[in-house]
């Protein structure tokens, strides 16, 4: 009965490992997407500045230049927010990886405990079998002695 309870706990730990792995993989995917968005925004900023430079060489009015500069400031603010978000996603990946590794350790410990219990059960069975063989041998010895 205790072994069945240990087996159930072990199976729950295995499920926890699987869930933690899925959460870790999902966090990695979100981090990858966040980095990709940051790169896209940075690339857009560079293209926009190149466009400003090209139009600036042809001549821009002060109001047009102001609009370009205002938009660049907005892009920079977006980049800052994106970078701050990236830190959060990196932290989440680290936390999910830690959770996954801890759940693996816990599951392996439970597996070792189950293995130890199984070995103890085998040893007890072997001792009982040896005791029965010894009793049988003793019985046969006395049987032969009394019949001789």
CORVENKA-V763144 format. One record per pair of residues at least 12 apart in sequence whose C-alpha atoms are under 6 Angstrom apart, sorted by the first residue. I is the first residue (numbers start at 1). GAP is how many residues later the second one is. D is the distance in Angstrom with one decimal. If there is no record, write none. Layout:
I/GAP/D, I/GAP/D
//
This chain:
10/100/5.8, 13/94/5.2, 17/86/5.3, 17/87/5.8, 20/80/4.7, 21/79/5.7, 24/72/4.8, 24/73/5.6, 27/66/5.2, 28/65/5.8, 31/58/5.4
//
